[in-house]
Amino acid sequence: MKSYIDSRHEQFISDFQTIVNIDSSSDNKNGIEKVARFFENRFRNIGLETRVMFLGDEEIPCLYAEHKKEGKPFDVMFLGHMDTVFPTGEAAKRPFSIRDGKAFGPGVCDMKGGLLVALHAVETVKHEGLLDSLSICVAFNGDEETGSHASKDWIMETARKSLRTFVFEPCRPGYRFVLQRKGGGSFHMTVKGQEAHAGADPEKGINAVLELAHQIVRIHTLNENGKGTSAQVTVISGGDKVNIIPALAKASIDIRISMQEEKERVEDFFKTMADYTFLKGSKITVQGNIDRPPMESGEAAQKLWDLVRSTGKTMGLPMEAISTGGCSDGNYTSFSGTPTIDGMGIVGANSHRPDEYAELSSIDAMVLLTSRVCKAISAL
């Protein structure tokens, strides 16, 4: 198995260059479809039933492939996303490149490298004659970076048909894998007051900015409950001129939760915010919700991690499990009740930044790790 993977290292690099040099920002559906067609061809050649789908009102391109045993759940679901955060034209501006043992380019780490780890692992399993002993499905969506609104129901439905899920988001440097992620959402608050002359008769006004300031202090208390909840006011606006009491102020709030039980408490806090104004006559409206559940690590996920970790240890990899405040589609598979290990992709860092990179030395290691874990699963 190892010699086969080693022999295909240059093929991986060639594939890497091909898909990184395709612009596939979340709003570039043509680019996302081009990436999907690349994988459609490869998975179909392996013998998987493969199709490109267009989900939701916006017809987001998504790829689905399966090798299924009739009447049985999938042994493993391979999950990833084809969209990136980088605008169209970025690939021409800074195309795929290699220097100092690292690969660079838009989406090289988050997460085109991970998509290729999944593909090459399935190709390896096929080459080793193990595919007929496994039931595998592959789900690559095209809207993860914007919240997976069109694809999340499909992802959760597919997860419920699977015994376990591997998410091919980047593995952290040092071979650190993700077992827990915070869930979250956003809220947008509008405060309405009353304009007045700031010098001549300020008492006739209702200062929307002042009301907003009081509410920001209240919002900050959500951080203090000891349950891993974070509430960060990230954008504010208010007022027009220095000599006018502001009648309008707005704020946007990023919320992250570690426990699903916190969803109701936090949402109730914002739903009742209008009942707790500080200035008489001010009015508050709030929109938003927590739309991504946390990825919590239970007993089944820990058992799956034990298999992944022990397999990696036999390869000499350090293998560490971590939790993170960032979200992925692994939040949805975990919430669906499917044991989920995230960070199964290429090792890299600096996602969403121009200096994003992937470690070339991790390519063969991650393909081998995934392939060996699949071999172990086939024997269960």
VEXZATOR-709970 format. One record per residue (C-alpha): x, y, z; residue in one letter. Coordinates in steps of 0.001 Angstrom, whole numbers. Last residue first. Example, Ala and Ser with C-alpha at 12.3 -4.5 7.8 and 13.67 -1.06 7.14 Angstrom:
VEXZATOR-709970
@x:13670, y:-1060, z:7140, type:s;
@x:12300, y:-4500, z:7800, type:a;
//
This chain:
VEXZATOR-709970
@x:-14644, y:-5008, z:11344, type:l;
@x:-12173, y:-6000, z:8598, type:a;
@x:-13242, y:-3281, z:6178, type:s;
@x:-12778, y:-721, z:8961, type:i;
@x:-9111, y:-1697, z:9324, type:a;
@x:-8577, y:-1278, z:5575, type:k;
@x:-10317, y:2091, z:5717, type:c;
@x:-7954, y:3128, z:8530, type:v;
@x:-5038, y:2011, z:6376, type:r;
@x:-6250, y:4086, z:3425, type:s;
@x:-6818, y:7194, z:5531, type:t;
@x:-3350, y:6945, z:7087, type:l;
@x:-1707, y:6222, z:3744, type:l;
@x:-3321, y:9239, z:2069, type:v;
@x:-2378, y:11371, z:5081, type:m;
@x:1256, y:10212, z:5075, type:a;
@x:1666, y:10481, z:1292, type:d;
@x:616, y:14134, z:1338, type:i;
@x:2104, y:15185, z:4690, type:s;
@x:5602, y:15885, z:3364, type:s;
@x:4120, y:18431, z:942, type:l;
@x:3018, y:20647, z:3812, type:e;
@x:136, y:22843, z:2692, type:a;
@x:150, y:26646, z:2712, type:y;
@x:-2011, y:29722, z:3191, type:e;
@x:90, y:32881, z:2766, type:d;
@x:-2724, y:34736, z:966, type:p;
@x:-5007, y:34101, z:3945, type:r;
@x:-8288, y:32194, z:4282, type:h;
@x:-6493, y:29238, z:5887, type:s;
@x:-3109, y:30022, z:7431, type:n;
@x:-2178, y:26364, z:8037, type:a;
@x:-1397, y:22995, z:6529, type:g;
@x:-1420, y:19232, z:6914, type:v;
@x:-3473, y:17607, z:4137, type:i;
@x:-6938, y:16424, z:5024, type:g;
@x:-8289, y:14289, z:7852, type:m;
@x:-8897, y:17366, z:10015, type:g;
@x:-12275, y:16201, z:11307, type:d;
@x:-13269, y:12893, z:12879, type:i;
@x:-17003, y:12276, z:13120, type:t;
@x:-19170, y:9671, z:14835, type:p;
@x:-22617, y:10045, z:13198, type:t;
@x:-25460, y:11288, z:15398, type:g;
@x:-26812, y:13882, z:12979, type:s;
@x:-25231, y:16582, z:15158, type:f;
@x:-21854, y:15017, z:14363, type:s;
@x:-22593, y:15145, z:10645, type:t;
@x:-23705, y:18776, z:10899, type:y;
@x:-20733, y:20018, z:12913, type:n;
@x:-18465, y:18115, z:10531, type:g;
@x:-19636, y:20639, z:7956, type:d;
@x:-17084, y:22963, z:9505, type:s;
@x:-17005, y:25486, z:12351, type:c;
@x:-14125, y:27295, z:14046, type:g;
@x:-13838, y:27464, z:17829, type:g;
@x:-11461, y:24524, z:17963, type:t;
@x:-10982, y:21259, z:19842, type:s;
@x:-7861, y:19115, z:19624, type:i;
@x:-6766, y:15488, z:19131, type:a;
@x:-3071, y:14666, z:18728, type:e;
@x:-1356, y:12163, z:16433, type:m;
@x:2501, y:12220, z:16595, type:p;
@x:2945, y:10221, z:13350, type:l;
@x:5306, y:7235, z:13433, type:g;
@x:3270, y:5097, z:11037, type:m;
@x:2162, y:2780, z:13862, type:t;
@x:1067, y:5925, z:15705, type:k;
@x:-1172, y:6900, z:12809, type:g;
@x:-3095, y:3631, z:13032, type:t;
@x:-3405, y:3999, z:16807, type:s;
@x:-4762, y:7512, z:16385, type:r;
@x:-7299, y:6622, z:13700, type:v;
@x:-8621, y:3626, z:15648, type:l;
@x:-8717, y:5529, z:18965, type:d;
@x:-10447, y:8389, z:17118, type:w;
@x:-13235, y:6019, z:16112, type:l;
@x:-13684, y:4996, z:19745, type:k;
@x:-13705, y:8662, z:20762, type:q;
@x:-16367, y:9412, z:18174, type:a;
@x:-18510, y:6580, z:19573, type:a;
@x:-18071, y:7782, z:23171, type:e;
@x:-19022, y:11362, z:22407, type:g;
@x:-17153, y:14264, z:20854, type:s;
@x:-19372, y:17281, z:20290, type:e;
@x:-19504, y:19175, z:17019, type:m;
@x:-21567, y:22211, z:17892, type:p;
@x:-24753, y:22987, z:15984, type:p;
@x:-24735, y:25505, z:13117, type:r;
@x:-27740, y:27794, z:12719, type:d;
@x:-27637, y:29783, z:15925, type:i;
@x:-30119, y:32537, z:15157, type:n;
@x:-30526, y:35961, z:13617, type:g;
@x:-32589, y:39122, z:13708, type:q;
@x:-32936, y:41576, z:16574, type:v;
@x:-35146, y:44639, z:17031, type:t;
@x:-34665, y:47222, z:19745, type:i;
@x:-36716, y:50308, z:20561, type:k;
@x:-35712, y:53301, z:22665, type:s;
@x:-38504, y:55153, z:24435, type:g;
@x:-37026, y:55063, z:27912, type:k;
@x:-33308, y:54361, z:27789, type:l;
@x:-31933, y:51153, z:29296, type:f;
@x:-33939, y:48659, z:27225, type:t;
@x:-34628, y:45215, z:28635, type:y;
@x:-37785, y:43968, z:26933, type:d;
@x:-36291, y:44433, z:23445, type:a;
@x:-33561, y:41911, z:24367, type:m;
@x:-36135, y:39142, z:24810, type:t;
@x:-35396, y:37314, z:21549, type:k;
@x:-31651, y:37928, z:21999, type:f;
@x:-31442, y:36203, z:25371, type:f;
@x:-33868, y:33491, z:24252, type:d;
@x:-31468, y:32621, z:21414, type:e;
@x:-28588, y:32341, z:23864, type:v;
@x:-30418, y:30119, z:26314, type:r;
@x:-31925, y:27906, z:23617, type:e;
@x:-28609, y:27295, z:21847, type:k;
@x:-26689, y:26627, z:25072, type:e;
@x:-27979, y:23053, z:25292, type:e;
@x:-26110, y:22295, z:22052, type:q;
@x:-22825, y:22638, z:23920, type:m;
@x:-19637, y:24370, z:22743, type:s;
@x:-21389, y:27512, z:21536, type:i;
@x:-20116, y:30324, z:19298, type:r;
@x:-21909, y:33636, z:18677, type:i;
@x:-20777, y:36472, z:16387, type:d;
@x:-22683, y:39717, z:16970, type:i;
@x:-23562, y:42462, z:14513, type:s;
@x:-24456, y:45923, z:15753, type:a;
@x:-26650, y:48792, z:14643, type:k;
@x:-27451, y:52332, z:15758, type:a;
@x:-30198, y:54771, z:14773, type:l;
@x:-31589, y:57989, z:16230, type:a;
@x:-28221, y:59579, z:16923, type:p;
@x:-28232, y:62825, z:18952, type:i;
@x:-27034, y:65324, z:16353, type:i;
@x:-24011, y:67625, z:16686, type:n;
@x:-21322, y:65154, z:15590, type:v;
@x:-23222, y:64083, z:12502, type:k;
@x:-24649, y:60806, z:11231, type:d;
@x:-24939, y:58378, z:14145, type:g;
@x:-24473, y:54678, z:14505, type:g;
@x:-22474, y:51672, z:13378, type:s;
@x:-21129, y:48507, z:15001, type:i;
@x:-19445, y:45338, z:13743, type:v;
@x:-17807, y:42520, z:15755, type:t;
@x:-19764, y:42182, z:18974, type:v;
@x:-18382, y:38907, z:20300, type:q;
@x:-20357, y:36306, z:22209, type:a;
@x:-18492, y:33156, z:23259, type:s;
@x:-19997, y:30104, z:24941, type:t;
@x:-17602, y:27601, z:26484, type:g;
@x:-19870, y:26549, z:29312, type:k;
@x:-18457, y:28695, z:32128, type:g;
@x:-21308, y:31215, z:32035, type:n;
@x:-19206, y:34341, z:31529, type:e;
@x:-19196, y:34870, z:27785, type:n;
@x:-22917, y:35678, z:27702, type:l;
@x:-22042, y:38655, z:29924, type:t;
@x:-20626, y:40403, z:26843, type:h;
@x:-24121, y:40773, z:25431, type:i;
@x:-25125, y:42909, z:28424, type:r;
@x:-22150, y:45239, z:27881, type:v;
@x:-23089, y:45505, z:24206, type:i;
@x:-26645, y:46340, z:25255, type:q;
@x:-25477, y:49366, z:27257, type:h;
@x:-23444, y:50594, z:24279, type:a;
@x:-26431, y:50131, z:21963, type:l;
@x:-28584, y:52296, z:24204, type:e;
@x:-25879, y:54970, z:24114, type:l;
@x:-25685, y:54735, z:20328, type:v;
@x:-29481, y:55034, z:20044, type:a;
@x:-29476, y:58275, z:22027, type:n;
@x:-33085, y:59222, z:22704, type:i;
@x:-33453, y:62940, z:22075, type:g;
@x:-35442, y:65734, z:23693, type:k;
@x:-32913, y:65947, z:26547, type:e;
@x:-30254, y:66842, z:23973, type:p;
@x:-31826, y:70296, z:23589, type:d;
@x:-29387, y:72930, z:22363, type:a;
@x:-26120, y:70981, z:22230, type:g;
@x:-26801, y:67544, z:20693, type:a;
@x:-29800, y:68794, z:18732, type:h;
@x:-32308, y:65939, z:18704, type:a;
@x:-32912, y:62652, z:16914, type:e;
@x:-34949, y:59937, z:18588, type:q;
@x:-34068, y:56293, z:19231, type:g;
@x:-34011, y:53110, z:17171, type:k;
@x:-31643, y:50243, z:17941, type:v;
@x:-30990, y:47515, z:15369, type:t;
@x:-29377, y:44211, z:16305, type:m;
@x:-27959, y:41589, z:13967, type:h;
@x:-27308, y:38120, z:15339, type:f;
@x:-24868, y:35501, z:14102, type:s;
@x:-24446, y:31768, z:14318, type:g;
@x:-22574, y:29125, z:16187, type:g;
@x:-21289, y:25659, z:16764, type:g;
@x:-17960, y:25047, z:18441, type:k;
@x:-15819, y:22262, z:17156, type:r;
@x:-14685, y:19030, z:18781, type:q;
@x:-12697, y:16052, z:17536, type:l;
@x:-10245, y:17938, z:15325, type:v;
@x:-6928, y:16343, z:14357, type:f;
@x:-3426, y:17538, z:15171, type:r;
@x:-722, y:16086, z:12960, type:y;
@x:2019, y:18490, z:14114, type:g;
@x:612, y:21234, z:11908, type:p;
@x:-3191, y:21063, z:11884, type:r;
@x:-4958, y:18624, z:9565, type:c;
@x:-6824, y:20527, z:6905, type:p;
@x:-10555, y:19873, z:6358, type:e;
@x:-11067, y:16369, z:5020, type:f;
@x:-14012, y:15389, z:7199, type:v;
@x:-14180, y:11665, z:7955, type:f;
@x:-17617, y:10371, z:8847, type:t;
@x:-18788, y:7171, z:10550, type:r;
@x:-21601, y:4619, z:10363, type:l;
@x:-23282, y:6314, z:7410, type:s;
@x:-26932, y:6634, z:6362, type:k;
@x:-27512, y:9385, z:8913, type:r;
@x:-24500, y:11191, z:7455, type:a;
@x:-26157, y:11304, z:4016, type:t;
@x:-29250, y:12977, z:5461, type:e;
@x:-27066, y:15426, z:7395, type:m;
@x:-25091, y:16370, z:4275, type:i;
@x:-28237, y:16730, z:2161, type:w;
@x:-29808, y:18970, z:4807, type:d;
@x:-26574, y:21025, z:4950, type:k;
@x:-26298, y:21544, z:1191, type:s;
@x:-28170, y:24727, z:316, type:a;
@x:-27301, y:26622, z:3494, type:h;
@x:-23733, y:25312, z:3637, type:s;
@x:-22692, y:28376, z:5701, type:g;
@x:-20974, y:30627, z:3169, type:t;
@x:-17614, y:28837, z:3180, type:e;
@x:-19386, y:25500, z:2978, type:e;
@x:-21163, y:26331, z:-278, type:d;
@x:-19912, y:23948, z:-2948, type:g;
@x:-20385, y:20511, z:-1424, type:n;
@x:-18278, y:17358, z:-1676, type:f;
@x:-20005, y:14192, z:-461, type:a;
@x:-18266, y:10833, z:-930, type:v;
@x:-19870, y:7538, z:49, type:c;
@x:-18161, y:4268, z:898, type:i;
@x:-19344, y:693, z:1529, type:s;
@x:-16291, y:-1428, z:1977, type:l;
@x:-15192, y:-5016, z:1277, type:s;
@x:-15563, y:-4533, z:-2474, type:d;
@x:-13168, y:-1588, z:-2236, type:l;
@x:-10375, y:-3595, z:-633, type:l;
@x:-8586, y:-4862, z:-3749, type:g;
@x:-5410, y:-2878, z:-2982, type:e;
@x:-5876, y:-737, z:-6101, type:h;
@x:-9427, y:175, z:-5041, type:k;
@x:-8312, y:1158, z:-1540, type:v;
@x:-5557, y:3250, z:-3117, type:t;
@x:-8001, y:5019, z:-5434, type:e;
@x:-10221, y:5694, z:-2414, type:v;
@x:-7238, y:7156, z:-552, type:a;
@x:-6247, y:9195, z:-3618, type:h;
@x:-9687, y:10795, z:-3768, type:l;
@x:-9909, y:11578, z:-44, type:a;
@x:-6385, y:13041, z:45, type:v;
@x:-7313, y:15007, z:-3075, type:l;
@x:-10270, y:16643, z:-1343, type:l;
@x:-7980, y:17466, z:1574, type:g;
@x:-5529, y:19314, z:-648, type:g;
@x:-8412, y:21307, z:-2063, type:k;
@x:-9414, y:22458, z:1391, type:m;
@x:-8667, y:24797, z:2860, type:d;
@x:-4975, y:23938, z:2433, type:c;
@x:-4398, y:24754, z:-1224, type:v;
@x:-7514, y:26941, z:-1284, type:g;
@x:-5828, y:29711, z:-3259, type:p;
@x:-2178, y:28830, z:-3899, type:g;
@x:888, y:27574, z:-2054, type:f;
@x:2515, y:24167, z:-1630, type:a;
@x:5266, y:23681, z:935, type:k;
@x:8638, y:21936, z:1000, type:g;
@x:10617, y:25176, z:770, type:d;
@x:8829, y:26272, z:-2378, type:r;
@x:5979, y:24974, z:-4486, type:i;
@x:3468, y:26918, z:-6556, type:s;
@x:-194, y:26855, z:-7482, type:f;
@x:-1242, y:30130, z:-9052, type:p;
@x:-968, y:33576, z:-7443, type:r;
@x:-2725, y:36216, z:-9550, type:k;
@x:-4164, y:33756, z:-12055, type:a;
@x:-5644, y:31695, z:-9226, type:a;
@x:-6942, y:34844, z:-7522, type:e;
@x:-8927, y:35935, z:-10574, type:g;
@x:-12282, y:34996, z:-9100, type:t;
@x:-12290, y:35857, z:-5432, type:p;
@x:-10806, y:33728, z:-2631, type:f;
@x:-13007, y:32234, z:90, type:v;
@x:-12894, y:28730, z:-1366, type:t;
@x:-15527, y:26312, z:-2637, type:d;
@x:-14969, y:22579, z:-3169, type:m;
@x:-16058, y:21303, z:232, type:h;
@x:-15345, y:18003, z:1975, type:g;
@x:-16886, y:14844, z:3412, type:l;
@x:-15878, y:11189, z:3064, type:f;
@x:-18577, y:8972, z:4568, type:m;
@x:-17582, y:5606, z:6007, type:v;
@x:-19045, y:2141, z:6423, type:d;
@x:-22113, y:3223, z:4475, type:f;
@x:-25282, y:1651, z:5793, type:p;
@x:-26411, y:-1757, z:4524, type:k;
@x:-29302, y:-2844, z:2292, type:g;
@x:-27182, y:-3325, z:-837, type:e;
@x:-23495, y:-2752, z:-254, type:k;
@x:-22645, y:666, z:-1614, type:k;
@x:-19865, y:2323, z:-3556, type:h;
@x:-20902, y:5953, z:-3665, type:e;
@x:-20201, y:9309, z:-5251, type:a;
@x:-21809, y:12712, z:-4740, type:y;
@x:-20551, y:16060, z:-5995, type:l;
@x:-22166, y:19416, z:-5284, type:c;
@x:-22806, y:22413, z:-7545, type:p;
@x:-24991, y:25069, z:-5854, type:i;
@x:-28238, y:25568, z:-7747, type:e;
@x:-29049, y:28984, z:-6219, type:e;
@x:-32551, y:27835, z:-5283, type:d;
@x:-31064, y:24827, z:-3533, type:g;
@x:-28779, y:22063, z:-4755, type:l;
@x:-27184, y:21327, z:-8132, type:f;
@x:-25942, y:17750, z:-8319, type:m;
@x:-22859, y:16208, z:-9927, type:v;
@x:-23037, y:12439, z:-10148, type:r;
@x:-21014, y:9353, z:-9309, type:t;
@x:-21603, y:5643, z:-8938, type:e;
@x:-18138, y:4544, z:-7860, type:l;
@x:-16069, y:2349, z:-10183, type:g;
@x:-12633, y:3901, z:-9815, type:i;
@x:-13111, y:5646, z:-13165, type:n;
@x:-16321, y:7207, z:-11830, type:r;
@x:-14393, y:8628, z:-8887, type:f;
@x:-11900, y:10245, z:-11262, type:r;
@x:-14407, y:11683, z:-13716, type:n;
@x:-16684, y:13093, z:-11029, type:e;
@x:-13668, y:14528, z:-9231, type:f;
@x:-12692, y:16719, z:-12182, type:f;
@x:-16357, y:17491, z:-12858, type:r;
@x:-16754, y:18809, z:-9303, type:a;
@x:-13770, y:21141, z:-9717, type:v;
@x:-15272, y:22495, z:-12929, type:k;
@x:-18639, y:22828, z:-11162, type:e;
@x:-17046, y:24970, z:-8457, type:i;
@x:-15557, y:27198, z:-11145, type:g;
@x:-18885, y:27642, z:-12905, type:n;
@x:-20585, y:28316, z:-9582, type:k;
@x:-18285, y:31195, z:-8731, type:n;
@x:-20057, y:32740, z:-5729, type:d;
@x:-18425, y:30375, z:-3226, type:s;
@x:-15005, y:31010, z:-4744, type:s;
@x:-13897, y:28288, z:-7131, type:s;
@x:-11033, y:29640, z:-9241, type:d;
@x:-9403, y:26611, z:-10881, type:i;
@x:-5622, y:26730, z:-10443, type:n;
@x:-5921, y:24836, z:-7162, type:v;
@x:-7671, y:22023, z:-9060, type:i;
@x:-5015, y:21344, z:-11666, type:t;
@x:-1974, y:22043, z:-9499, type:q;
@x:-3123, y:19537, z:-6902, type:f;
@x:-3861, y:16912, z:-9545, type:d;
@x:-289, y:17266, z:-10810, type:s;
@x:1067, y:17086, z:-7268, type:i;
@x:-1031, y:13976, z:-6570, type:f;
@x:254, y:12374, z:-9765, type:q;
@x:3790, y:13194, z:-8616, type:e;
@x:3164, y:11324, z:-5367, type:h;
@x:1747, y:8288, z:-7168, type:r;
@x:4691, y:5946, z:-6591, type:s;
@x:4658, y:6746, z:-2869, type:d;
@x:1010, y:5695, z:-2663, type:i;
@x:1737, y:2363, z:-4375, type:y;
@x:4793, y:1769, z:-2186, type:s;
@x:2752, y:2441, z:950, type:k;
@x:0, y:0, z:0, type:m;
//
